[in-house]
Amino acid sequence: MNTLKYFYLFLAISFFQCTAAPKVAGQFTEKEFNDMADKMAKGDVGDLQVDELKAKKDYYVILDAREKNEYDISHIEGAIWIGYNDFTLDRLSEIPKGAKVVTYCSVGYRSERIGEKLQKAGYVNVQNLHGSIFKWMNMGYPVVDKDDKPTTEVHGYNKKWGKWVKQGDVVY
């Protein structure tokens, strides 16, 4: 009888250890990802869903608001690097203020801030890519490197944020 009690105790402990285990990279639900992306992109810039951009990519000027080393590893094909830490409006001198613009970064925080700056500067059709390049990658859409060659790599920003990538090879 004692053996049976120990067996059930072992099963109970094993069950609770498994359910309480911390999440590792790529283990999250779509709802968890979307909730995180919603929190990161709070602001005045409207969202554009990844599948909408994929379907109508040629209608948008796509701006990458990550750092140059992130952009060089991979970016959405046709995206223009504008940066974040050293962003200046001078980088947009060729883009008309009425153009349909979509900004993105890793998950949406930096691109939201840049989108707000664009709106203050008079750009009237600015949207932020919901979930940004991480969601783009998670949906299996292609990216290119600094030489415009297809790649599976994406810069994870850091280990805390890189865990939100399910598809592709995260590098730092």
Protein Blocks (a to p, Z undefined) as FASTA:
>chain_A
ZZmmmmmmmmmmmmmmmmmpccdehiacfklmmmmmmmmmgcjbdcddfklmmmmmmmpc
cddfbdfklmmmpccehiacebjmlgcfklmmmpcfkbccddddfkommmmmmmmmmmmn
opabbcddehijmlmmmnopacddfkopacfbdcehiamlmmmpmgdcddZZ
